[in-house]
Amino acid sequence: MNQFNDLKEYVVVNHIEVSAIMESQRLKINNAAQVKILHGKFLTAFWKDRPNKSLNYVIYFKEECIAKLDFEQVSINLPIITEALKTHNMIEVNSNFDITTKEHIEITEQILIDHSNNEFVVFFFGEEGIDSVIRGKIIDKINVFYNEKDRLQFLKKYHISKLQECIYEYEVFVKEPGNNEAFFASKKLIATLQAVNPPNNTLHNKPEKVLRDNLLSFLNRNTQHTFSKENELNNQRELDLYAEVEGKKYLIEVKWLGQSINDDDSGFTQKMTDVAARKGVTQTLEYIQELIENMRYNVHCGFLCVFDVREIKRAINYDSYNFVTEDLKPYFTNHFIKLDEIKLDRN
Amino acid sequence: MLQIKLKIKLMEKSNNTQYLIYIDILSIFKIAKDIQWLTIRQDSLYRILYLSSVLYAFRHDKSKNPFSIYRFIVDTTGPYDANISKAITFLIKDEYIERAGGEDIYKLGNNSASNVFDFHLEEERIDWIKQIIYILGIYGENKIYEFIFRDPQYQTTIKSNTQQGLNTETDNETTKTLVLFKEAFEESLGDSIQDISSQTYLELYFEYIFSKILKRED
């Protein structure tokens, strides 16, 4: 089965490092659930919040503290450690993370190893992340598959609150050769259907699928979130894209303006105009209403995303949204955003 | 007096499914609180219990799954079980849990300290829930949906286009995937490392999936 080929390759290429991490896991200490939570949840967040990561420091404690770690006290005491780090860089704590010793020294690998051989669990906070030193061994990664750089890189991806910015980047993406061709019907076919002034922006038949899938894949690569499509939400309606972010639910309705090839390649479909855009608004609102009122899906925000693929692009007339009916107005006000249209032309 | 009567009534029903569900839900809150995860969303409760069910067989392939009291289906927001929904309603009504501001977010309530529910009766299931929460706690509540979405059994079920429930029996898709993961790892690591526990493999698997989430690979 090809499913884990990437994993196998990774393990083989990084054999020594992986073996070292796995070997360290065998030590009950590093493997203890409390240490993993302390490192993965509390210390990682603490490390991330330090503005100047080039200033290294060490936090260490006796191995016997592990069983008694009180995470409520840890949370309370970490800010006190932040204060102490202004003047010290080597801090010993107890199971509540109360400071028991603090010094300012030149930190060397040997010092860390010596402490670890004296039954201390040692955490070294460096530029790239946290090294743990346990029983004479330095482990520079908490785990096998990712490191702090990956986490920081991830945070550079768009958050849903910056969806509009992400869409602007997408508008540039669809202009690029290699990406642009995916949407449009062949020039040859268009010419056979209309030899004089062929409408070059003619889309493939049923373009909504191509547009949606293309946008979906871009969003998944460039945002911090997982977007999915219709039949994975419920098997009923044609929902376009949806995602859940920090417990809040979002959906994106995808519409297009322009013209496409019809079902049997014999002609063009009717042009999708401003009317389609206005209908898109209503449809999106109706779906938000249905989800909130009838299903367990509490939509925080529904977006309307319109691809403008018309030959000639004028401003779209939304009639100041006067067409929105009374029953849909609350959803319009509280749960709806129309994204700026994505202008798409064949290169 | 009322508390005692309730306690007796509930103890008589200690084999009762609903009673076990109360224990599970309250355990989730108590264990999460220990790692400073002070409020929990309603959706997270279903998801944590689903993961506890679907991952159990990989970890304990010889024992009967104590979470087989749950019958999850996929609804609009993910794994759902009507009995869990009923249990949440009861626990809110009797103030064992309470709203914590914001929609569908809860924390332990005024009555949670009462000893109506005897946790030590069901130690093994609570220990398993603890292990799941300690894994999820590393990544944060906001990532639970990402793990559910990528859960092999969940993916298989939503793609099947039928109304079937989520299979949490021994032969579920997630167990099969975890076994393949373990084999792939063992095969490539060779003899240099032995005796990695299934708990470690479970944690490694979550790290592997999380790395995919971070690197935006699927």
Interface residues (C-beta under 8 A of the other chain):
Chain A: M1 Q3 F4 L7 K8 E9 V11 V12 H15 V18 S19 M22 E23 Q25 R26 N31 A33 K36 I37 G40 K41 F42 F71 E72 V74 S75 N143 V144 F145 Y146 D150 R151 Q153 F154 K157 N220 R221 N222 T226 S228 N231 E232 L233 N234 N235 E244 V245 E246 G247 K249 L291 M295 R296 Y297 N298
Chain B: D34 I35 Q36 R41 D43 S44 D75 T76 T77 Y80 E103 D104 I105 K130 Q131 Y134 G137 I138 Y139 G140 E141 N142 Y145 E146 F149 R150 I158 K159 N161 Q163 T177 L180 F181 A184 F185 E187 S188 L189 S192 I193 D195 I196 T200 E203 L204 E207 Y208 F210 S211 I213 L214 K215 R216 D218
